[in-house]
Amino acid sequence: MIWNTDEVTEILRMIEQEHFDIRTVTMGISLRGIATDSIEKTAQRLKDHVRRVAEPLVPTIEALQNELAVPITNKRLSVTPIALVGEPTGASSYLPLAQAMDEVAAEVGVDYIGGFSAAVEKGMTPGDRVLIDSIPETLAATSRVCSAINVASTRAGINIDAIALMARQIKSLAEKTADRGGIGNSKLVVFANAPEDNPFIAGATHGIGEGDLVINVGVSGPGVVGAALKRHLQGNPRANLGELCEVIKRQAFKVTRAGELIGREVARRLGLPAQFGVVDLSLAPTPAIGDSVAEILETIGLERTGAPGTTAVLAMLTDAVKKGGMMASSSIGGLSGAFIPVSEDQGMIDAVRMGALSLEKLEAMTAVCSVGLDMVAIPGATHADVIAAIIADEMAIGVMNNKTTAVRILPVPGAEAGDSYEYGGLLGTAQVMAVNPFDGRAFIRRGGRIPAPLTSLRN
């Protein structure tokens, strides 16, 4: 790998002054060859295979991090959807597979392992149903395992039956982790149009179209973009939106370039069969001051995130980030855009606390950014069918706009709107948001599947 001196200098400045980091290096591992007719044997084969291929990952990343002084915040694994791996066993619960995932993730030193997952946008096989039924017990009993369930797609429509089932699992998982504010649901996400190469937890899964062993990188640069905008506006206070888009694009280029350099070097050092997959150029915020997507929106001209104009400014930011990133790499993938996780972004936390940002406005914002309703805390007493209707709304945005959307929602047991709960670390502080008192339970209880939209007919 050839490092340009100017690139290295720029990266060091971003690290020291602007919260730049490589948010995650995620190794995707295929498990398609390990399935047996025994849950115990399959669990053992899972551990043996993951240990063998992932054991060098963390030492390789740490050595590179020390050499280059580039912080790499998380080391993660993603595996083939466990519904596919577990179904041949005929087991009634996939908890043993999740426990094997959790144990081997601890052994090799990664922070999380994604892939306790299934795709049920059009229907469920017995293995899909077993996996979904296993979610509350599994995520409550493990610390590193994450789950992503795809319940909708532009090609298939929206599986309301699957959404209703997932809402019940969300409620159950909240109760099983009630002593920690329902934290189990921070490891569970419900998707429309889920990508197969997403390096970000909780949605990371090694899709069936992926290779045997892949390195995907997720970058994080809200602080870099925000600082650049502030510098530009200090010298050009009347800068128009077109000029600000150019500033964002330039910073997205630098951040993406750094991510690809790191990812390719990790893959090179691991050697064959490891391959570099994608760089996900999403702006992923943290609770740290100055590392906020909401702060970027406010720098551009909003009094508070959630004010009129928020959706337009977020659309501009997302588009500029993607344009800048595409110039830096031909291997863009994952989610790639701006994340708006409420509890993980200090600006979002403040906006909710002040009453500037409602659940409905947040939903509108998800139409133009990456992911969707992410790390949204709601009152613990919210009925499962109301949660299902919230999920269905978000899935409709993804299906109709042919984009990835998702819901990571946390009913906080015992909490009411206006309360807060401190999860700590990157999960931040959850401000419990009010839910519309008029519900759509009768709609959810009709069940069935909302057909795919006309835009799905692209052949």
Beta strands, then each sheet from edge to edge (+ up, - down):
strand 1: 21-29
strand 2: 72-79
strand 3: 112-114
strand 4: 118-119
strand 5: 145-153
strand 6: 157-159
strand 7: 188-192
strand 8: 213-220
strand 9: 275-280
strand 10: 373-379
strand 11: 405-412
strand 12: 420-422
strand 13: 429-431
strand 14: 449-450
sheet 1: 4+ 5+ 3+ 2+ 1+ 8- 9-
sheet 2: 4+ 5+ 6- 14+
sheet 3: 4+ 5+ 7+ 11- 10-
sheet 4: 12+ 13-
end
